[in-house]
Amino acid sequence: MKYAIINAAGKASAFYADDVNKNIPADAVEISQEAWQTYIDNQPNCHFDASRSVVIDPPSEVQVRARLMDVVQAHLDSAAREKGYDSIFTAVTYADEPAVTKFQAEGQALRQWRSLVWDECYQILAEVQAGTRTIPTEAELIAELPALVI
């Protein structure tokens, strides 16, 4: 059995398992294995309700923005790695380097694409923030971004 100390806001401050812990506090309440796992997997965006079920709280605006931006940054870096660079940051440094024409052309194309991608991302974020669209999944977000053309 699993047990938790749950405060008035539904947040767990401690967990106990009767097969591990010998002294379970008297104010600990029994919770299901599923509720325990769901709570652990969704920290800190969840709480227990009165029935000891886990309620997953909607992500904050800051969390949504950070997740979407992380997805976009990973997408940019991945595309640059496919071209042989270690990141988009490194790739765009070649845009102003005339020594090797191929690298300069790729750097310019990646720099332009990076700007277009971030512009689209910021438009999507503004729509989410304004409530005119739902939060896209990672796949939906990537599908909406401009394609890289080199």
NULUM-911592 format. One record per atom (N, C-alpha, C): residue number from 1; residue in one letter; atom name; x, y, z. Coordinates in Angstrom, 3 decimals, padded with zeros to 6 digits. Layout:
N
   num   residu   atome          u          v          w
   NUM        A      CA          X          Y          Z
...
END
This chain:
150
   num   residu   atome          u          v          w
     1        M       N    000.827   -001.182    000.000
     1        M      CA    000.000    000.000    000.000
     1        M       C    000.873    001.247    000.000
     2        K       N    000.357    002.297   -000.607
     2        K      CA    001.038    003.589   -000.630
     2        K       C    000.257    004.544    000.258
     3        Y       N    001.006    005.454    000.868
     3        Y      CA    000.410    006.458    001.736
     3        Y       C    001.058    007.795    001.437
     4        A       N    000.310    008.860    001.722
     4        A      CA    000.859    010.200    001.512
     4        A       C    000.349    011.137    002.587
     5        I       N    001.161    012.131    002.882
     5        I      CA    000.730    013.257    003.713
     5        I       C    000.255    014.306    002.712
     6        I       N   -001.026    014.660    002.770
     6        I      CA   -001.606    015.586    001.801
     6        I       C   -002.082    016.831    002.543
     7        N       N   -001.629    018.008    002.088
     7        N      CA   -002.037    019.250    002.750
     7        N       C   -003.404    019.723    002.233
     8        A       N   -003.876    020.833    002.748
     8        A      CA   -005.215    021.340    002.398
     8        A       C   -005.334    021.699    000.915
     9        A       N   -004.227    022.031    000.278
     9        A      CA   -004.248    022.378   -001.144
     9        A       C   -004.168    021.137   -002.034
    10        G       N   -004.067    019.964   -001.427
    10        G      CA   -004.002    018.727   -002.197
    10        G       C   -002.601    018.321   -002.609
    11        K       N   -001.604    019.029   -002.105
    11        K      CA   -000.221    018.697   -002.441
    11        K       C    000.327    017.688   -001.432
    12        A       N    001.053    016.711   -001.947
    12        A      CA    001.665    015.699   -001.080
    12        A       C    003.021    016.201   -000.612
    13        S       N    003.252    016.100    000.685
    13        S      CA    004.541    016.521    001.226
    13        S       C    005.448    015.329    001.512
    14        A       N    004.875    014.136    001.558
    14        A      CA    005.680    012.932    001.792
    14        A       C    004.899    011.714    001.327
    15        F       N    005.644    010.696    000.915
    15        F      CA    005.040    009.429    000.503
    15        F       C    005.641    008.297    001.333
    16        Y       N    004.845    007.269    001.529
    16        Y      CA    005.281    006.101    002.289
    16        Y       C    004.748    004.852    001.610
    17        A       N    005.487    003.772    001.744
    17        A      CA    005.044    002.467    001.252
    17        A       C    005.161    001.489    002.410
    18        D       N    004.093    000.742    002.657
    18        D      CA    004.109   -000.127    003.832
    18        D       C    005.120   -001.264    003.727
    19        D       N    005.575   -001.568    002.512
    19        D      CA    006.589   -002.616    002.375
    19        D       C    008.009   -002.070    002.585
    20        V       N    008.136   -000.748    002.709
    20        V      CA    009.440   -000.119    002.902
    20        V       C    009.508    000.610    004.237
    21        N       N    008.477    001.383    004.508
    21        N      CA    008.455    002.212    005.714
    21        N       C    007.773    001.468    006.862
    22        K       N    008.438    001.427    008.008
    22        K      CA    007.883    000.735    009.180
    22        K       C    007.005    001.647    010.022
    23        N       N    007.303    002.942    010.037
    23        N      CA    006.558    003.894    010.866
    23        N       C    005.849    004.909    009.979
    24        I       N    004.666    004.571    009.555
    24        I      CA    003.884    005.467    008.715
    24        I       C    003.129    006.424    009.630
    25        P       N    003.267    007.737    009.421
    25        P      CA    002.604    008.707    010.302
    25        P       C    001.080    008.519    010.325
    26        A       N    000.488    008.849    011.447
    26        A      CA   -000.957    008.675    011.630
    26        A       C   -001.758    009.555    010.679
    27        D       N   -001.193    010.695    010.258
    27        D      CA   -001.942    011.584    009.371
    27        D       C   -001.749    011.246    007.888
    28        A       N   -001.022    010.178    007.597
    28        A      CA   -000.863    009.736    006.202
    28        A       C   -002.136    009.026    005.765
    29        V       N   -002.526    009.287    004.507
    29        V      CA   -003.742    008.660    003.972
    29        V       C   -003.356    007.664    002.886
    30        E       N   -004.154    006.621    002.758
    30        E      CA   -003.886    005.600    001.754
    30        E       C   -004.228    006.131    000.366
    31        I       N   -003.350    005.847   -000.572
    31        I      CA   -003.583    006.208   -001.977
    31        I       C   -003.266    004.991   -002.839
    32        S       N   -003.824    004.957   -004.021
    32        S      CA   -003.576    003.824   -004.914
    32        S       C   -002.192    003.943   -005.543
    33        Q       N   -001.684    002.815   -006.000
    33        Q      CA   -000.418    002.793   -006.723
    33        Q       C   -000.512    003.685   -007.959
    34        E       N   -001.654    003.613   -008.651
    34        E      CA   -001.863    004.422   -009.858
    34        E       C   -001.840    005.916   -009.533
    35        A       N   -002.521    006.311   -008.449
    35        A      CA   -002.534    007.727   -008.057
    35        A       C   -001.129    008.186   -007.688
    36        W       N   -000.406    007.351   -006.957
    36        W      CA    000.964    007.686   -006.579
    36        W       C    001.817    007.902   -007.821
    37        Q       N    001.755    006.977   -008.781
    37        Q      CA    002.570    007.076   -009.989
    37        Q       C    002.183    008.300   -010.820
    38        T       N    000.881    008.550   -010.950
    38        T      CA    000.417    009.717   -011.710
    38        T       C    000.920    011.001   -011.068
    39        Y       N    000.856    011.070   -009.751
    39        Y      CA    001.328    012.246   -009.031
    39        Y       C    002.828    012.451   -009.264
    40        I       N    003.593    011.389   -009.118
    40        I      CA    005.045    011.483   -009.311
    40        I       C    005.380    011.910   -010.741
    41        D       N    004.687    011.334   -011.724
    41        D      CA    004.967    011.628   -013.132
    41        D       C    004.589    013.040   -013.550
    42        N       N    003.697    013.677   -012.819
    42        N      CA    003.183    014.988   -013.244
    42        N       C    003.537    016.120   -012.288
    43        Q       N    004.476    015.900   -011.406
    43        Q      CA    004.909    016.947   -010.499
    43        Q       C    005.421    018.128   -011.306
    44        P       N    005.259    019.324   -010.947
    44        P      CA    004.463    019.827   -009.840
    44        P       C    003.048    020.214   -010.270
    45        N       N    002.635    019.763   -011.459
    45        N      CA    001.368    020.214   -012.041
    45        N       C    000.187    019.316   -011.709
    46        C       N    000.069    018.937   -010.454
    46        C      CA   -001.081    018.119   -010.084
    46        C       C   -001.323    018.245   -008.591
    47        H       N   -002.482    017.753   -008.191
    47        H      CA   -002.825    017.729   -006.779
    47        H       C   -003.835    016.596   -006.541
    48        F       N   -004.006    016.243   -005.286
    48        F      CA   -005.010    015.253   -004.924
    48        F       C   -006.323    015.971   -004.635
    49        D       N   -007.432    015.385   -005.081
    49        D      CA   -008.736    015.943   -004.716
    49        D       C   -009.227    015.255   -003.447
    50        A       N   -010.442    015.573   -003.018
    50        A      CA   -010.982    015.041   -001.765
    50        A       C   -011.093    013.517   -001.766
    51        S       N   -011.253    012.919   -002.935
    51        S      CA   -011.369    011.457   -003.018
    51        S       C   -010.005    010.777   -003.162
    52        R       N   -008.941    011.565   -003.044
    52        R      CA   -007.562    011.083   -003.177
    52        R       C   -007.209    010.659   -004.597
    53        S       N   -007.963    011.157   -005.552
    53        S      CA   -007.616    010.972   -006.960
    53        S       C   -006.694    012.117   -007.362
    54        V       N   -005.862    011.869   -008.347
    54        V      CA   -004.934    012.904   -008.804
    54        V       C   -005.596    013.718   -009.902
    55        V       N   -005.524    015.011   -009.747
    55        V      CA   -006.024    015.947   -010.747
    55        V       C   -004.794    016.622   -011.363
    56        I       N   -004.665    016.502   -012.674
    56        I      CA   -003.536    017.138   -013.352
    56        I       C   -003.940    018.561   -013.711
    57        D       N   -003.213    019.506   -013.179
    57        D      CA   -003.498    020.917   -013.393
    57        D       C   -003.041    021.334   -014.792
    58        P       N   -003.761    022.253   -015.416
    58        P      CA   -003.302    022.730   -016.722
    58        P       C   -001.961    023.440   -016.557
    59        P       N   -001.105    023.353   -017.572
    59        P      CA    000.193    024.016   -017.459
    59        P       C    000.023    025.535   -017.412
    60        S       N    000.945    026.170   -016.736
    60        S      CA    000.916    027.630   -016.665
    60        S       C    001.353    028.201   -018.010
    61        E       N    001.099    029.471   -018.188
    61        E      CA    001.516    030.158   -019.412
    61        E       C    003.033    030.083   -019.579
    62        V       N    003.745    030.226   -018.489
    62        V      CA    005.209    030.154   -018.528
    62        V       C    005.658    028.754   -018.941
    63        Q       N    005.015    027.725   -018.407
    63        Q      CA    005.376    026.353   -018.754
    63        Q       C    005.076    026.053   -020.223
    64        V       N    003.944    026.529   -020.715
    64        V      CA    003.582    026.311   -022.116
    64        V       C    004.610    026.976   -023.017
    65        R       N    004.924    028.205   -022.719
    65        R      CA    005.897    028.949   -023.528
    65        R       C    007.253    028.250   -023.527
    66        A       N    007.715    027.832   -022.362
    66        A      CA    009.011    027.166   -022.256
    66        A       C    009.019    025.850   -023.034
    67        R       N    007.948    025.073   -022.929
    67        R      CA    007.894    023.793   -023.642
    67        R       C    007.931    024.013   -025.144
    68        L       N    007.127    024.943   -025.639
    68        L      CA    007.100    025.199   -027.078
    68        L       C    008.447    025.716   -027.572
    69        M       N    009.059    026.577   -026.816
    69        M      CA    010.356    027.117   -027.230
    69        M       C    011.434    026.038   -027.207
    70        D       N    011.383    025.140   -026.230
    70        D      CA    012.336    024.031   -026.187
    70        D       C    012.174    023.123   -027.405
    71        V       N    010.928    022.873   -027.791
    71        V      CA    010.653    022.032   -028.961
    71        V       C    011.216    022.677   -030.222
    72        V       N    011.003    023.973   -030.356
    72        V      CA    011.499    024.684   -031.540
    72        V       C    013.027    024.694   -031.555
    73        Q       N    013.648    024.965   -030.421
    73        Q      CA    015.111    024.977   -030.371
    73        Q       C    015.678    023.607   -030.727
    74        A       N    015.083    022.550   -030.219
    74        A      CA    015.542    021.196   -030.540
    74        A       C    015.375    020.904   -032.029
    75        H       N    014.288    021.398   -032.617
    75        H      CA    014.045    021.217   -034.055
    75        H       C    015.130    021.930   -034.876
    76        L       N    015.461    023.145   -034.507
    76        L      CA    016.504    023.904   -035.203
    76        L       C    017.864    023.207   -035.078
    77        D       N    018.195    022.800   -033.860
    77        D      CA    019.477    022.133   -033.634
    77        D       C    019.563    020.808   -034.390
    78        S       N    018.463    020.073   -034.426
    78        S      CA    018.431    018.794   -035.134
    78        S       C    018.687    018.985   -036.629
    79        A       N    018.046    019.985   -037.203
    79        A      CA    018.244    020.254   -038.632
    79        A       C    019.696    020.639   -038.917
    80        A       N    020.284    021.433   -038.039
    80        A      CA    021.684    021.825   -038.222
    80        A       C    022.600    020.607   -038.099
    81        R       N    022.315    019.719   -037.149
    81        R      CA    023.132    018.507   -037.000
    81        R       C    023.038    017.620   -038.242
    82        E       N    021.858    017.574   -038.855
    82        E      CA    021.697    016.786   -040.089
    82        E       C    022.591    017.321   -041.205
    83        K       N    022.937    018.582   -041.137
    83        K      CA    023.814    019.202   -042.141
    83        K       C    025.288    019.140   -041.728
    84        G       N    025.561    018.552   -040.555
    84        G      CA    026.940    018.387   -040.124
    84        G       C    027.436    019.392   -039.108
    85        Y       N    026.565    020.252   -038.622
    85        Y      CA    026.947    021.234   -037.605
    85        Y       C    026.513    020.701   -036.240
    86        D       N    027.103    021.227   -035.174
    86        D      CA    026.716    020.722   -033.861
    86        D       C    025.472    021.398   -033.295
    87        S       N    025.093    022.543   -033.838
    87        S      CA    023.881    023.239   -033.401
    87        S       C    023.537    024.321   -034.421
    88        I       N    022.356    024.878   -034.299
    88        I      CA    021.973    025.974   -035.194
    88        I       C    022.871    027.187   -034.928
    89        F       N    023.240    027.363   -033.673
    89        F      CA    024.101    028.492   -033.316
    89        F       C    025.417    028.428   -034.091
    90        T       N    026.038    027.271   -034.093
    90        T      CA    027.301    027.113   -034.817
    90        T       C    027.089    027.281   -036.315
    91        A       N    026.042    026.692   -036.833
    91        A      CA    025.785    026.738   -038.275
    91        A       C    025.668    028.169   -038.787
    92        V       N    024.949    029.013   -038.064
    92        V      CA    024.727    030.371   -038.580
    92        V       C    025.976    031.234   -038.493
    93        T       N    026.981    030.815   -037.745
    93        T      CA    028.219    031.596   -037.705
    93        T       C    028.953    031.549   -039.036
    94        Y       N    028.619    030.572   -039.873
    94        Y      CA    029.245    030.463   -041.190
    94        Y       C    028.618    031.406   -042.215
    95        A       N    027.529    032.044   -041.892
    95        A      CA    026.824    032.902   -042.854
    95        A       C    027.696    034.042   -043.378
    96        D       N    028.579    034.544   -042.554
    96        D      CA    029.430    035.667   -042.952
    96        D       C    030.868    035.237   -043.227
    97        E       N    031.078    033.943   -043.425
    97        E      CA    032.419    033.406   -043.656
    97        E       C    032.594    033.057   -045.134
    98        P       N    033.333    033.863   -045.876
    98        P      CA    033.468    033.630   -047.325
    98        P       C    034.532    032.592   -047.717
    99        A       N    035.276    032.056   -046.768
    99        A      CA    036.385    031.161   -047.114
    99        A       C    035.928    029.891   -047.827
   100        V       N    034.792    029.345   -047.418
   100        V      CA    034.266    028.132   -048.057
   100        V       C    032.827    028.442   -048.469
   101        T       N    032.610    028.579   -049.742
   101        T      CA    031.318    029.001   -050.285
   101        T       C    030.168    028.118   -049.807
   102        K       N    030.382    026.811   -049.788
   102        K      CA    029.333    025.872   -049.360
   102        K       C    028.883    026.174   -047.930
   103        F       N    029.848    026.373   -047.029
   103        F      CA    029.510    026.652   -045.638
   103        F       C    028.797    027.998   -045.493
   104        Q       N    029.264    028.973   -046.263
   104        Q      CA    028.632    030.293   -046.206
   104        Q       C    027.174    030.207   -046.675
   105        A       N    026.935    029.515   -047.773
   105        A      CA    025.570    029.382   -048.303
   105        A       C    024.671    028.643   -047.317
   106        E       N    025.189    027.556   -046.726
   106        E      CA    024.396    026.824   -045.731
   106        E       C    024.139    027.694   -044.499
   107        G       N    025.148    028.417   -044.056
   107        G      CA    024.991    029.298   -042.898
   107        G       C    023.935    030.363   -043.149
   108        Q       N    023.943    030.941   -044.355
   108        Q      CA    022.944    031.957   -044.691
   108        Q       C    021.550    031.358   -044.747
   109        A       N    021.427    030.178   -045.352
   109        A      CA    020.118    029.525   -045.454
   109        A       C    019.599    029.141   -044.063
   110        L       N    020.468    028.608   -043.225
   110        L      CA    020.052    028.218   -041.875
   110        L       C    019.712    029.440   -041.020
   111        R       N    020.461    030.530   -041.189
   111        R      CA    020.165    031.750   -040.436
   111        R       C    018.807    032.316   -040.835
   112        Q       N    018.541    032.355   -042.139
   112        Q      CA    017.247    032.851   -042.615
   112        Q       C    016.118    031.951   -042.115
   113        W       N    016.306    030.653   -042.212
   113        W      CA    015.288    029.703   -041.760
   113        W       C    015.036    029.843   -040.267
   114        R       N    016.112    029.988   -039.493
   114        R      CA    015.974    030.168   -038.043
   114        R       C    015.083    031.367   -037.733
   115        S       N    015.285    032.460   -038.427
   115        S      CA    014.470    033.659   -038.204
   115        S       C    013.004    033.413   -038.557
   116        L       N    012.766    032.744   -039.675
   116        L      CA    011.386    032.439   -040.084
   116        L       C    010.706    031.504   -039.090
   117        V       N    011.457    030.523   -038.605
   117        V      CA    010.908    029.567   -037.638
   117        V       C    010.529    030.279   -036.345
   118        W       N    011.430    031.116   -035.821
   118        W      CA    011.116    031.806   -034.568
   118        W       C    009.957    032.789   -034.754
   119        D       N    009.894    033.439   -035.901
   119        D      CA    008.780    034.344   -036.164
   119        D       C    007.458    033.579   -036.106
   120        E       N    007.403    032.426   -036.740
   120        E      CA    006.181    031.604   -036.722
   120        E       C    005.892    031.105   -035.309
   121        C       N    006.915    030.687   -034.599
   121        C      CA    006.727    030.222   -033.223
   121        C       C    006.120    031.323   -032.359
   122        Y       N    006.654    032.528   -032.467
   122        Y      CA    006.129    033.639   -031.661
   122        Y       C    004.680    033.968   -032.032
   123        Q       N    004.315    033.814   -033.294
   123        Q      CA    002.921    034.021   -033.699
   123        Q       C    002.022    032.963   -033.056
   124        I       N    002.471    031.731   -033.062
   124        I      CA    001.702    030.647   -032.439
   124        I       C    001.572    030.890   -030.941
   125        L       N    002.656    031.282   -030.296
   125        L      CA    002.608    031.588   -028.856
   125        L       C    001.623    032.715   -028.563
   126        A       N    001.616    033.730   -029.399
   126        A      CA    000.688    034.853   -029.198
   126        A       C   -000.759    034.382   -029.328
   127        E       N   -001.029    033.493   -030.274
   127        E      CA   -002.389    032.969   -030.442
   127        E       C   -002.805    032.119   -029.243
   128        V       N   -001.888    031.318   -028.740
   128        V      CA   -002.181    030.508   -027.551
   128        V       C   -002.444    031.433   -026.368
   129        Q       N   -001.598    032.424   -026.200
   129        Q      CA   -001.729    033.375   -025.093
   129        Q       C   -003.042    034.152   -025.181
   130        A       N   -003.460    034.485   -026.397
   130        A      CA   -004.704    035.238   -026.595
   130        A       C   -005.939    034.344   -026.457
   131        G       N   -005.721    033.036   -026.417
   131        G      CA   -006.839    032.114   -026.289
   131        G       C   -007.568    031.856   -027.603
   132        T       N   -006.947    032.210   -028.722
   132        T      CA   -007.590    032.014   -030.024
   132        T       C   -007.259    030.666   -030.646
   133        R       N   -006.399    029.908   -029.971
   133        R      CA   -006.087    028.558   -030.432
   133        R       C   -005.668    027.716   -029.240
   134        T       N   -005.742    026.423   -029.419
   134        T      CA   -005.319    025.519   -028.362
   134        T       C   -003.805    025.343   -028.415
   135        I       N   -003.259    024.825   -027.352
   135        I      CA   -001.833    024.556   -027.291
   135        I       C   -001.527    023.407   -028.253
   136        P       N   -000.630    023.617   -029.200
   136        P      CA   -000.331    022.538   -030.150
   136        P       C    000.505    021.441   -029.505
   137        T       N    000.363    020.233   -030.023
   137        T      CA    001.275    019.167   -029.613
   137        T       C    002.630    019.462   -030.239
   138        E       N    003.638    018.731   -029.819
   138        E      CA    004.966    018.934   -030.402
   138        E       C    004.937    018.693   -031.910
   139        A       N    004.273    017.621   -032.323
   139        A      CA    004.204    017.297   -033.755
   139        A       C    003.441    018.375   -034.527
   140        E       N    002.349    018.870   -033.961
   140        E      CA    001.580    019.928   -034.627
   140        E       C    002.414    021.192   -034.763
   141        L       N    003.154    021.524   -033.726
   141        L      CA    003.983    022.723   -033.758
   141        L       C    005.038    022.614   -034.862
   142        I       N    005.744    021.514   -034.898
   142        I      CA    006.791    021.333   -035.914
   142        I       C    006.192    021.368   -037.319
   143        A       N    005.016    020.772   -037.487
   143        A      CA    004.366    020.747   -038.807
   143        A       C    003.995    022.147   -039.293
   144        E       N    003.755    023.061   -038.380
   144        E      CA    003.377    024.427   -038.747
   144        E       C    004.571    025.326   -039.065
   145        L       N    005.740    024.906   -038.701
   145        L      CA    006.921    025.747   -038.897
   145        L       C    007.383    025.678   -040.354
   146        P       N    008.018    026.741   -040.828
   146        P      CA    008.537    026.744   -042.199
   146        P       C    009.549    025.618   -042.402
   147        A       N    009.580    025.093   -043.601
   147        A      CA    010.520    024.029   -043.943
   147        A       C    011.881    024.634   -044.274
   148        L       N    012.911    023.887   -043.972
   148        L      CA    014.266    024.294   -044.320
   148        L       C    014.511    023.983   -045.796
   149        V       N    014.977    024.983   -046.513
   149        V      CA    015.299    024.804   -047.932
   149        V       C    016.749    025.237   -048.126
   150        I       N    017.570    024.271   -048.499
   150        I      CA    018.990    024.577   -048.794
   150        I       C    019.293    024.050   -050.169
END
